[in-house]
Amino acid sequence: MAISIVDHTRFDCESDVPSASRPLTLAGRHLQAAAVLEPHSHAWGQFTYAVHGVMRVEAHHSSWIVPPQRAVWIPAGVVHNVTTLENTHLRPMRVYAGRAPFPGTGCKVLELSSLLRELLAALEHHDLQAQSRREHLLMEMILDEIARCAEHALRVPLPGDKRLKALCDALIADPGADLTLADWATQVGASERTLSRLFERELGMGFGHWRQQARLAHAAPLIARGVPLSQVAAELGYASQSAFSAMFRKTFGCSPSSFFK
């Protein structure tokens, strides 16, 4: 019997818990666009990847965009919530806390290697009732390969300060807005200098860098579902498709089409 797949956001009785002897358990969720898994945490780590579709994960006052064929690692005990940005097929894999592939409590967005994709597909179709040597070897290989994955994070940190939050919420709602930091200062009731300090102190980056990350996060689901790059660039306030592509390549080292291939 292969994995079970649900099409809802409920957290039913979770009986298939990983253990020291069986460190990985795999399931599936097929969710419609805008489905929300409310804030929750697990006693195990979770490695969730999108077979197709795009999800947004929020934890630690940050938001990550996970496009197709990428995965998110969420350590045990970390409170997080998930929103699907389009129809999405997820494969949440529970990882026994004692076998976490990464130290610490930080979340990561990872690129699935070709080998890891094949290993995950093999585990997905393995008979769950047959706890065989083959299953054990697949799990060990998966854990080893996850730790080798390249990190490709579309991360948008979120602030606590109310003035900065008002600015960030407005830009997330309209990432193409071309207002300067001075313009925003007049709208949120803080000086430009104060906002600049808040960006560095609370978000660890300047206004321009944060806005770029927010725009990339907005672009991800559009590109993934085939919206023309010229339309994406215009919606995000770029003068041309080439300007948007150049920014994307500078950030990720490849073109948008290659990244979401």
Salt bridges, closest charged atoms under 4 A:
ASP12 OD2 - HIS8 NE2 3.34
ASP12 OD1 - ARG10 NE 3.61
GLU14 OE2 - ARG94 NH2 3.52
GLU58 OE2 - ARG56 NE 3.49
GLU86 OE1 - ARG225 NH1 3.67
GLU111 OE1 - HIS152 NE2 2.83
GLU124 OE2 - ARG91 NE 3.23
GLU135 OE2 - ARG22 NH2 2.68
GLU140 OE1 - ARG99 NH2 2.97
ASP144 OD2 - ARG148 NE 2.83
GLU151 OE1 - LYS108 NZ 3.63
ASP161 OD2 - ARG163 NH2 3.07
ASP169 OD2 - LYS165 NZ 2.72
GLU235 OE2 - HIS218 NE2 2.84
